[in-house]
Amino acid sequence: MTKRASFYLIGILFILIFGGWFAYEKYWEYRVKEGAKALGYELNDEEVKYWVKRIRSYNKLDGFDEDIEQFVAQDKIVMPPTNGFLFIGSSSIRLWQSLEEDMKPLKVINRGFGGAHTKHINRHKDKIVFPYKPKAIVFFCGTNDINGWNAPQEVFAEFENFYNSVKEKLPKTMVFAISIQPSPSRFDQRPRQQKWNESVRNLAKTEDNLVFVDVSPPMLSEDKKPRPELYTDDLLHMNEKGYKIWAKLIKFNLKKYFPEDFL
């Protein structure tokens, strides 16, 4: 290859890389602006760039290490009892204030951390999953992964990694995977969320220790739109009405497999 050809090739590669990066940045700016509009807000350019940076930072693998260390510190003071029911996932688990009351008489452990992706749970499962030796794991994660523009098949692969590691380390533990719910603020992402839901649903059909809990149908109106009355003002996180739907469906499924724990 001549020097001139090499020069042109390097130039083309630079244009492709820079152009791809520029398009990616513009895409995220568009997503943030449209998301804000859906909530009734108008953001200026500086605010848009702030939120782009913040949302994309959630993709960092070590982004939640401090949250996990807080759990570890708590466990050193009082270790949760083994053979309980572990609820793990993102902010919808973390913010479930009535979890213990809703799941009575079960012994529950809440290990939700806000903004979590499935890869973050996988990164820390040796610290916040396996040590508890739970009888069952109730899992909710994936919506932040998809919001971070990770492909549904990649997010599902992370879930499959999680499930297979539980099956290997805790062969008697059952996993109950909650579907990604139809939050109004992320309803534009629904087709990709549904791909994840269907992948997990299909996997559950082949695995005895995996149950897919579909919370979506009762969270949709008759015209298949999200029900805003189930959510807080951000139209992403649930209020008490939303959690009542979750509690009813999850408890129904847990009772099917662990009736003795409800006596």
C-alpha positions in Angstrom: 0.0 0.0 0.0 1.3 3.4 -0.9 1.8 6.3 1.6 -1.0 8.2 -0.1 -3.4 5.2 0.1 -2.5 4.7 3.7 -3.2 8.4 4.4 -6.6 8.2 2.7 -7.4 5.0 4.7 -6.5 6.6 8.0 -8.6 9.6 7.1 -11.6 7.5 6.2 -11.3 5.5 9.5 -11.1 8.8 11.4 -14.2 10.1 9.7 -16.1 6.9 10.4 -15.1 6.8 14.0 -15.7 10.5 14.7 -18.9 10.4 12.7 -20.2 7.4 14.6 -19.3 9.0 17.9 -21.0 12.3 16.9 -24.1 10.5 15.8 -24.2 8.5 19.0 -23.9 11.7 21.1 -26.7 13.4 19.0 -28.9 10.3 19.5 -28.5 10.5 23.2 -29.3 14.2 23.2 -32.4 13.5 21.2 -33.4 10.7 23.6 -33.0 12.9 26.7 -34.9 15.9 25.1 -37.8 13.6 24.1 -37.9 11.9 27.5 -38.1 15.3 29.2 -40.8 16.5 26.8 -42.9 13.4 27.7 -42.7 14.5 31.3 -43.6 18.1 30.5 -40.1 19.6 30.8 -38.0 21.6 28.5 -34.2 21.2 29.0 -31.5 23.7 27.8 -28.4 22.4 26.1 -26.4 22.4 29.3 -29.0 20.3 31.1 -29.3 17.9 28.2 -25.5 17.3 28.2 -25.6 16.8 32.0 -28.3 14.1 31.7 -26.6 12.4 28.8 -23.5 12.1 30.8 -25.4 10.9 33.9 -27.4 8.3 32.1 -24.5 6.9 30.1 -22.4 6.7 33.3 -24.8 4.0 34.5 -23.3 1.7 31.9 -20.0 1.7 33.8 -19.3 -1.7 35.2 -18.0 -0.3 38.5 -20.7 2.3 38.8 -22.4 0.8 41.8 -19.5 -0.7 43.8 -20.1 1.7 46.7 -23.7 0.6 47.0 -22.6 -3.0 47.2 -20.0 -2.3 49.9 -22.8 -0.8 52.0 -24.6 -4.1 51.7 -21.5 -6.0 52.7 -21.0 -3.7 55.7 -24.6 -4.3 56.8 -24.1 -8.1 56.5 -21.0 -7.9 58.7 -23.2 -6.4 61.4 -26.2 -8.7 61.0 -26.1 -11.4 58.4 -29.6 -12.2 56.9 -30.9 -15.7 57.6 -30.2 -18.3 55.0 -33.1 -20.0 53.2 -35.0 -16.8 52.8 -36.4 -15.0 49.8 -34.0 -12.6 48.1 -35.4 -9.7 46.1 -32.7 -8.3 43.9 -32.5 -5.8 41.1 -32.8 -2.1 40.3 -34.6 0.8 41.9 -38.1 -0.7 41.7 -36.8 -3.3 44.2 -34.8 -0.8 46.3 -37.8 1.6 46.6 -40.3 -1.2 47.6 -40.9 0.2 51.1 -43.7 -2.2 51.9 -41.9 -5.3 50.8 -41.7 -7.0 54.2 -45.4 -6.3 54.9 -46.5 -7.3 51.4 -44.6 -10.6 51.6 -45.6 -11.7 55.1 -44.9 -14.2 56.5 -41.9 -14.7 54.3 -38.3 -13.8 55.4 -37.3 -11.3 52.7 -34.0 -9.7 51.9 -34.0 -6.5 49.8 -30.8 -6.1 47.7 -32.1 -3.5 45.1 -29.8 -0.7 44.1 -30.9 2.3 42.0 -29.9 2.4 38.3 -28.6 -1.2 38.4 -28.0 -3.2 35.2 -27.9 -6.9 35.1 -24.1 -6.9 34.6 -23.8 -5.0 37.9 -25.7 -7.8 39.7 -23.5 -10.4 37.9 -20.4 -8.4 39.0 -21.4 -8.7 42.7 -23.3 -11.9 42.9 -20.6 -13.5 45.1 -21.3 -10.7 47.6 -25.0 -10.1 47.5 -26.5 -13.4 46.2 -24.6 -16.6 47.0 -23.8 -15.9 50.6 -27.5 -15.8 51.6 -28.2 -19.2 50.1 -31.8 -18.1 49.5 -34.7 -20.5 48.9 -35.9 -18.3 46.1 -34.7 -15.2 44.2 -37.1 -12.6 42.9 -35.3 -10.7 40.1 -36.2 -7.4 38.5 -33.6 -5.8 36.2 -33.2 -5.0 32.5 -35.1 -1.8 32.0 -32.0 0.4 32.9 -29.9 -1.9 30.6 -32.2 -1.2 27.7 -32.5 2.5 28.5 -28.7 2.5 28.4 -29.0 1.4 24.7 -27.8 -2.1 25.3 -29.4 -4.5 22.8 -32.1 -6.8 24.3 -30.2 -9.9 23.3 -27.2 -8.7 25.2 -29.3 -7.9 28.2 -30.9 -11.3 28.1 -27.4 -12.9 27.8 -26.5 -11.2 31.1 -29.6 -12.6 32.7 -28.9 -16.0 31.4 -25.4 -15.7 32.9 -27.0 -14.8 36.2 -29.5 -17.7 36.1 -26.9 -20.3 35.1 -24.6 -19.2 37.8 -27.4 -19.6 40.4 -28.3 -23.0 39.0 -24.6 -24.0 39.4 -24.0 -22.6 42.8 -27.5 -22.9 44.3 -29.1 -25.8 42.5 -32.2 -25.9 44.8 -32.9 -22.1 44.5 -35.7 -21.0 42.3 -35.6 -17.7 40.3 -38.7 -15.7 39.7 -38.0 -13.1 37.0 -40.4 -10.1 36.9 -41.2 -8.8 33.4 -40.1 -5.3 32.5 -43.1 -3.2 33.2 -44.6 -0.6 30.8 -43.5 2.6 32.5 -45.0 5.7 30.7 -41.6 7.5 30.6 -40.0 4.6 28.8 -42.9 3.4 26.7 -41.0 4.4 23.5 -38.7 1.5 24.4 -41.4 -1.0 24.7 -40.6 -3.1 21.6 -37.1 -3.7 22.9 -38.4 -4.4 26.4 -40.8 -7.0 25.0 -37.9 -8.8 23.3 -36.3 -9.3 26.7 -39.6 -10.3 28.2 -40.2 -12.9 25.5 -36.6 -14.3 25.8 -37.0 -14.8 29.5 -40.5 -16.2 29.1 -39.2 -18.8 26.6 -36.2 -19.7 28.8 -38.6 -20.3 31.7 -40.5 -22.8 29.6 -37.4 -25.0 29.5 -36.1 -24.6 33.1 -37.8 -26.1 36.1 -36.2 -23.6 38.5 -37.1 -20.4 36.6 -40.6 -18.7 36.7 -41.5 -15.7 34.5 -43.8 -13.4 36.4 -45.6 -11.2 33.9 -46.7 -8.0 35.7 -47.4 -6.1 32.5 -51.0 -7.0 31.6 -52.7 -5.4 34.7 -50.4 -2.3 34.3 -51.8 -1.5 30.9 -55.1 0.1 30.1 -57.7 -1.4 27.7 -56.1 0.4 24.8 -52.7 -1.2 25.8 -51.2 2.1 27.1 -49.4 2.5 30.5 -51.6 3.5 33.4 -50.1 6.7 34.8 -52.0 6.4 38.1 -49.7 3.5 39.0 -46.6 5.7 39.0 -45.0 8.5 40.8 -44.5 11.9 39.3 -41.4 10.8 37.3 -43.7 8.3 35.4 -40.9 5.7 35.9 -41.1 4.4 39.4 -44.3 2.9 40.9 -46.4 4.2 43.7 -48.4 2.1 46.2 -51.0 1.2 43.6 -48.3 -0.2 41.3 -46.6 -2.2 44.1 -50.0 -3.7 45.0 -50.2 -5.3 41.6 -46.6 -6.6 41.9 -47.2 -8.0 45.4 -50.4 -9.8 44.4 -48.8 -11.5 41.3 -45.4 -12.3 43.0 -47.1 -13.7 46.1 -49.4 -15.8 44.0 -46.4 -17.4 42.3 -44.4 -17.9 45.4 -47.4 -19.6 47.1 -47.6 -22.1 44.3 -44.0 -23.3 44.9 -43.6 -22.7 48.6 -47.0 -23.2 50.2 -45.4 -24.4 53.4 -43.8 -21.0 54.0 -47.2 -19.3 54.1 -48.7 -21.4 56.8 
